[in-house]
Every structure is written in structure tokens, then in C-alpha cells.
Amino acid sequence: MSHVALLAWILFAPLAAAALNGLLALRSARVPVPVEGHHLRPMDRLAAGIGVAGPLAAAVAAWSLGFAFLARDRSLRLTELDLGTWFSMGQAHVTWLFRVDPLSLVMVLVVTTVGTLIHLYSVGYMAGDAGFPRFLTWLNLFTFAMLVLVTARDLVVLFLGWEGVGVCSYLLIGYWFSDAAKAAAGLKAFVVNRIGDLGLLLGMFLLFWSMAPGGQASLDIDLLSAHVTKLSVPLATAAAVLLFVGAMGKSAQVPLHIWLPDAMAGPTPVSALIHAATMVTAGVYMVARMHPLYHHAPAALAFIGSLGALTALVAATVACTQTNIKRVIAWSTVSQLGYMFMGLGAGAFSAGIYHLFTHAFFKALFFLSAGAVIHALHGEEELGRMGGLWSKLRVTGPAFVLAAAANAGLPPLSGFVSKDAILVATWNAHHPVWFAVGLLTAGLTAFYSFRLVALVLAGPPRDAHLAEHAHEAGWAMTLPLVLLAVGAVGAGVLEWPHELGGTLWFSAWLEPVFYPSLDHGVHANAVVDIILTVGSVAVVATGAAIGFSLHARDGASTGAPLTGLQGLWATVKRGWHVDEVLERVVVRPVVFSSRAAAPFLDFLLGWGARGFVQGLALAGRGLAVAQSGLARHYAMVMLGGLVALVAWAVLSGGR
Amino acid sequence: MGETLSLPVWMLLLPFIAAALAALLPARLARAVACLAMVGQLGLGVMLLRTFRDQPDLQGVASWPMLGIFGSTLRLGVDGLSVFLLVAGAALGLLAVLVSGAKRPPAFHAWLLLFVGTMAGVLVVQDLLVFYVFWELMLLPALVLILLWGDADRRKATVPFVVVTLVGSLAMLAVIFAMGAEAHARFGAWNFDLDALAGVVSTWSASARCWAFAGLVLAFAVKIPLFPLHYWLPAAYTSAPLPAVILLSGLMAKLGTYGVLRVAMPLFPEQAVAWAPWLAGLAVVGILHGAVLALGARDVRTVLAYSSFSHLGWIALGIFSLTAEGLGGAMLQQVGHALVTATLFILAAWASERQGATHLSRFGGMAATHPWLAAALVFAAMASAGLPGLNGFVGEFLILLGAWGLSPWVAFAGGLGVVLGAAYLLWLLQRMLYGPAVQPAPTGPDLGVRELAVVLPLLVMMVLFGVRPGLLIDRMKPWSDAYVLRFHKAVPQAALPTGAHP
């Protein structure tokens, strides 16, 4: 099959699956068939088949394209699919142009491969849910939108994918819509993301109009990249920061991160696919995709790195204090996304993308094994009722530990390699503060990861009844765990450091993309790198040991490990009160104006208008023409107006 | 040029003829006649679109003799600006008849047809005096429909509607007569032809032109409505019967922006340039004010009414950005918003019918009991929120892009409407569809075949125009390009905003 046809398969197989499942969903919503236990109804089986086949076909096509690329010369690794004009007005021409290059292909492989596994897992996890076909519809549609996002060559088409994944996220967070709180979490996610989207839009406008005087107004990413050096640095910085505001929303950076922990209201496969592996990394991808712009705007890069460092640290502290298994992992995701931005900020685009890549595997594994735990405990998510599950969950248990270890960055797992690459990059880019923050975050990450392992798996069960009835899930759920575990362990091979006898295949793969933005002058010192690596491993190991030993004891609580910490612990647990502050500063004023200020303004306007009418009526009585009633006022005003106006008209006409 | 009957003329006459017929026939037949007439109107519209050449000029031109003193001939025809609105009017008319219900008396349908006919008149005539006559006549069916078939507090609603509209209209009338008189003084005969007047008023003093522009804009701004002239809107939209609301929000509001483009700006280009930033500012205030009000509103129809007000602000913003992008976006949005607002009002009315209430506190959990209705509502709300891929996005994008050309701050402030729009629409969905089921539970079945037949084509069109907006915008482009070009020739380059370009 030609490369273009493969690209078409990648994009449209999930869309077709979404369309077919949508029809099934509409049908089954109208003709409800009673559900008995965790079984698939006939229609659900069909939906499951379609729902997994769509992303699977895309994954097969993506891998075929990948191998075809490998066989080609590095400069020829590019395929484009042109589906004509979207819209054209004035200088704005936007085309349906999709492109796969090495960077896009990394994203496509993550989305389709991890995506297929999570779709398969969902079949087991959601079996018996009344809205099963609807769930797969949104999941398929999400996959399509995400693929559009990562293959679009025009920023406006990227924006379609960007908002498309947002709306699927909204629908999936609020999937159990009969629970008003879950539906509200979806709403919050969408609206907070829209704030970011506004930034992205304004960034596009700025780029568009700054290019306009040269007649090159365009939002085509490649054209923009080619001409971006013609922009003045302040202008480029402004555009870069505006675009990054979009990334802050989608990739949950402080202070727009507040939606992600609440998004855990969605079913766990959604948390794994959308809120860990793919959608939330869209911001990282977008910044990496626009690397010539960011390379041209060092101040914007510094801003990104600093905000990333802040987010990484803050979210890691919050993750240490959470008592809900999914919320720990959610905050961990926020923190890891901050890490990725720190890498990008240091100019290490390929290290940032590599962390995105490994993170997709180990964080999806983390969420899915957590989902298997929740499944085993019949929906229980509170750590306070877990513990002692190691002997019960022979597949999930080891998978969970591997995910935690990779997340913590323990060697030789993939998380170690990618995290280390970012830490080394920050040091080499002369950002010692980021490095220190990264190191501290790494320690905290190891701490909360193994705190979680201990609280879930180790010690005696905190709820004997629940633990007794815990059971391992079926193959549809365990197979994805095993395969993702392979990825979480093995993905490190692709970028195993030189100093440890590896080859940097991953960055070599991306080099054709990032070549213009690489700092060719910087030569890392191998000895320094090794010292940094040993240091970070020591910090991680210490954090992991403390986290595990403090919480694996008999009767270990989910609260503060030291009594003196309780005040601080409570503050951190509430996410440093960012939600409450934003509620007061932003939400309440808007609600106040919508309920009081704006209606009052309208009341005043109405009052003025009524006064005006009464004035007219008085004038009417004065003329003794009108009596009362609408029609008479109408006629009277018409007549009076006519006389006056014709008079004026004739006068001015005779001038 | 010499024709007396052309497709646009037929589209002007058909509603009036059908209205006369419907008024005389018994109820069932009246509805059938109305339905047939609107199908015919839409058919004519489709034929018009097929024969329409993608050129900036006036097409389907017909000339009628005028009464001796008021100029020689009346020109009728359509161009890239009016043709889609005319067809949209036919489609909305058909929708209005389809959802009007069999129990309505013949007079109801007759007035509905008159409403469609008068609005068609506004769109096809090229003579300002006749334009004014239709403009005023349009108010009559709107008023009658509200007063005779509206809700309990309809009387309260009509007074502000009439008064505000009349004040604006009188200002316009004054300007029209002044211009006609000027033509009379110049050529010795009254003349209200739009093209002729453009030459006439260019010799007026700056202050006279300024006043004249203000008078025209006032009349059109009331209909849009532009902040702070929206005072009449919520009451009128919420008390009018559904078929009337479809026409009010779907088309009549756009005639305000149409008037600005057709009459006010071409006649007084310098004033338009000078005032554009201020008018764009008012449009932005309207976008935000309407969105905030929609967020706080507690009645489903009030939310949609304020939403319509907010969205018309977008259209006005695109126009006053004076850029090709903004103008194109506004023209696209004129048609796109007609589609979306009509769909939302229809779906909301059906939901309220089943719930037996319009107050949002009485709604909840409808997604579980009426999944198809809920799905349609979510879909239409997403289109209204400007989700890319559905028809609201491209228009909004182009409008904001154009607004940035006028001023980045205007684009930023207008862009906040994107966030607020998502907030009030999703908050509306949250209260209507999600959460636990309310008591009393909604009654009645989910969407039936007939309801689906009405709403499904609308949803399909939202996707179609979202993915291939070129079906509309490519055919508007020759007109809008020529418009911007002519506009820029009429005004010295220095006076234009930095982002603007021919």
C-alpha cells in the first residue's frame, strides 16, 4: 500500500469505527436491553469488535509506515495527504493537509498502539455498562481527533483536533452523566481548556498578521517555521507565549491544571488514554512541533521551562498527599508533564518528546493496573480501604509495581532513561535551578510512587472483606497490562545513554525534524553526565525506600507520615488551594455579574427606555392627537416623525 | 435589465400570494398551503442558487416602474450578500411552518407567510424607500404573531419591541427622505435607488454625513441588536411562539447586519471607517454582556435569547473589523447562526414540551429518558459553541482573525466570548440533560420520525458547512472581495486599521 493510503487508513479507520459505533449507541440508547453482571450483550460484542478494530487497523498502518520510513533515506521520511481546501477568505487559506514525519509518527504510534491496548482493556473494564457502545464511540472519536491533531500541517486543522479531543474528553469525563458531579467535572475540563484555546487562537492571529505584510500570511506550520526568523524577537516571544497558553490548558500546567484531577471522574480507561498517555501531551507535542518559533524566542522557552519546573514540583508534592488511587496518578501526570516542558524549555526537544513517549507506556500501565485494582475491589478507589492485595493480584500486582518503578525513574526502566535525559539536559543548558527542582521532584516522585505501591499492595488489608473478594480480571484487561509492561520496561533501550553503552536511536530518529533547533555547539561532558545520573539514581532510590517503608508497616495511615506535618499536609492535599483561589478570583465575579451586575445593567437600560416612552406619550398628549394604546402611539409617532423629517429633508434639499 | 419577473421576484411574491390564500382557507388546508408555499419557496431558492453566478454583481435583476414622483424604476435582484439570506429565509419559513402544529388557525399561517414575505422584500429591493416600507411592514407580522399567539406576558414584551424599533426606524426614515430630497434638488426628481444615492450623498458636509450614518446605524443596530439597544430582545424572544422565534432570531436579526452592509456602509464609507472601532467595541460589549446574561439566566428560552444576542455581536464585530477575513466570517456566520439558533430553539421547545416547563430548575436527567433529543441538543450546542468541524467555527475564526487586524485587544475581548460561550452552553446542557432524574419526570416519547425528519437535515448541514464551508463562503467571496475593494477605494488608505488590506 502506498504511504498516502496508509496515512488515510491511520486517520479514517478510527473515524469509521466511531461512526458505526455511534449508530449502535443511538440504537441501544433507545432500546435498552437489560444488563446482567459483567457480560457483553450481543450489540455490545459488535461494538467491541468495531471499537477495537478501528484503532488496531490504524496501529497496523502506522507500524507499516514506520518500517517503510526506516527503509528510506532520512530526508525522505515524509508523507502527506491533501484533501483540499477547508476554507479560504481574504489572505486566510486553510487546507485539509495531513502530514507524517518522524515526529508525527512517534505521536501516531503512541496514540494508535497504546490506544488499541486501552480500547481492548475497556472492553473488559466497561463490560456490563448500559452505555457500552456510547463509550466506545467517544473513545474511537477521540482517537480520530488526536490523530488529526498530531498529523495536521495547518495550525487551524491542528486546532480542530485540539478542540475535538477536548470535547471527547468532556463527554467521557461526564460519561456517567446521571451523577451531576461527574458531569460537572466534564464541564470544568472543557471550560478551563477553552481558556487555553483562546490563547492558542490569539497566538495564531498574531502569527498570521505578523506575516501578512510580507504577503506570507499563513497558518501552515511548515511555512511559518520557514519564515519565523523574519519576525522580531519580541513578536515571536509574544506569539510563542500565547501558543503556550493553549498548551497550559491542554497539558495541565499551573494554574490551568485544575481540571485534570477532577477529570478522574471519568472511567479509568479514559484516565489512561486521554488524561495520561495522549491528549494531555498534546501541548508538549505542539510546542515541539513549533520548535523553530520557540528556538527563535529564548525568553518564551525560559518561561516554559520555569513554569514546567514549578508545575512538576507543586504537583509532585500534592501527589504525595492524595488518598484516592486515581488522584495520586493524576497529580503524578501533571508533574510529569511539567517535567516534559522543563526539557523543552532547556531546548532539549527530543528529550521532552522521548519522556512523552515513555510516559505514555508507563503511565497508561499505571492507570490501567490501578483500574484493575479498582475493578478487583468492585469500584473502591480510596487507599484507606486497600492494602494486602499483592497475593491476590498475580498479574496486576507486578504490573503496578513496574509502573510505579518506571514512574519513579528507577533504572533500568524506561522512565529512568527519559527522566535522566531531561535532568542532564537542564544541567547542560545551564539551568541549575531547574536541575535542582527536577532532582527534588524525582525524589518526591519516587516517594509517592512507592507510597502508593505500599498502600495498595503491601501489609495486611485495611478492609478484610474487600480484599477477600478481590479477583484478577479477564484476559481483555490483563493482556494490555502485560504488553504495556513490556513497553514500560523496554522503551528505555531506544535512548540508552552512551555512557552506559547504549545508542541514542530515538534522538537520531527525530534529528531530521529538530535539526534546525539543535544546539550543535554544546558538547556534553561524559564524566559530568555520569555524576549527574548516579546522583539522581541515589535520590530516587532514597525517595522510593522512604515512601515504601513508611507505608508498608502494619497500620500505616494514608495521612501525614509525621504528626508535625499535619497542617502543611492538609494544605498540600487541597492542591495548595489553587482551586479555591481561582474560584474566588475568577468564578465568583463572573457568577456575580451574570446573576446580579449584568441583569441590573439591563434593568437600568429598561428603565431609561421606559422613561423615553413616557416622554413620548406626554408629548403625544400635548399634541392632543393620541389617546392611549400601542397602535395609536405608533401612528402618532410615525406622523410626527414624518412631518418633522420631511420638513428637514426639503430644507436640506433646497440648500 | 428589462425583465419584470425573475426568480428573486417570485420569491418575493410567493409568500404574499400564499398568505392571501391561507387566510381564506380552513385551518388544515391553510397549513398545507403554507407548507407547500414554503417548499416552493425553498425550491425557487435552490434554483436561484443553481443559476447564481459567483460574481459580485446583482443578479436575477427585474425592474418595475415606480410611482411617478419616486424615481423612475425599482430594481430587484440578489447578490452574494443577499442570496444566501434569501434562501435561508425560505428554509426557516419551511421550518417554522413544520413546527407550527396543526392546531394553529389559518390566520397564524397567513401572518407567518407575511413575515417571510416582508423579509424577502427587504432582501431583494434595491430602492431605499421600498426597502423602508418592507422594513416597517416586517414589524407588523412579528408583532401580531407575538400579541395573538404569544405567552402570558406577551403584552409586556411587545411595548419595548415596538418602541425601540420605531425610534430606530424613524431615524432611518429621516435620513432616507433627506437623501431623496437631495436627489430631487440635484436632478429635479425624487430618487431612492441605492446606487444613485451613493453619488448624491458624497457631496454632503462631513457633519451631515455623520448624522445620516448615525441615523441609519441606529435603525439597524436596534434589529441586530447592538449593545445597548438589546433591551427589547429577551422578552420578545421568550414570549413569541416558536415559529415566530425561528424567524425573529434566525433571519430578522441578520437583517440588521444586512442593512449595515447594504445601506449604511456603502453610502457613508468614511463615517463607517471612523466609527468602526467604536461600533466594534459595542459589538464586543454585546458579545460579553449577552454571554454573561446567558450564563445567569434560569429559563431555557432566556438562555437561548441572550445567546442569540451574543452571537449577533460576533457578526457585527466581523463587519466592523473592515477586513476581508472578518467580513467573510460575518457573512458566513449570518447563515450559520440562522441554522444553529433555529435548531436550538426547536429542540429546546420540544424538551420543554416534554418537561412541561421552561424554567431550568424543573429540568434534569433528560439524557437518560430522552437520549436522542439529548444527543441532538448536545450536537447543536457544540455547533453553537463554535466547535471546529461544525458550522459555527469557521465564521467565528475568521471574525476573530479579522478583529485582530482591527486591534488585538478587540480580538482578545471578543475571544473571551469563546470561553463564556462554552460555559453557558455546557451549563445549559448540564441542567437540562445531566444529573439524576427530576420529579415530575419528563413525559412523552423521545424524538419521533416526524421530529427527526425536521431536525436531522439541520444537523447534517451543520457538519457539511463545518467541513466544507466553501459551499457558502466561496460563493460569497467574489462579492465580499469586491465590497472590500470598493470600500478601500472610497476611503484613503491612511484611515484604515493597520491589519486591513484590500
Interface residues (C-beta under 8 A of the other chain):
Chain A: L26 A29 R30 T85 W86 F87 S88 M89 G90 Q91 A92 V156 F159 L160 E163 G164 V167 Y170 G174 F177 S178 D179 A180 A183 A184 G186 L187 F190 V191 R194 I195 D197 L198 L201 L202 M204 F205 L206 F208 W209 A212 V590 V591 S593 S594 R595 A598 P599 L601 D602 L605 G606 A609 R610 F612 V613 L616 L630 H633 Y634 V637 M638 G641 L642 A644 L645 V646 W648 A649 V650 S652 G653 G654 R655
Chain B: T158 V159 P160 V162 V163 V164 L166 V167 L170 L173 A174 F177 A178 G180 A181 E182 H184 A185 A208 P228 H230 Y231 H289 V292 L293 L295 G296 T323 A324 E325 G328 G329 L332 G365 A367 A368 P371 W372 A375 M382 L387 P388 G389 F393 V394 F397 L398 L400 L401 G402 W404 G405 P408 A411 F412 G415 L416 V418 V419 L420 A422 A423 L426 W427 Q430 L433 Y434 G435 P436 A437 D446 V467 P469 G470 I473 D474 K477 S480 V484 G499 H501
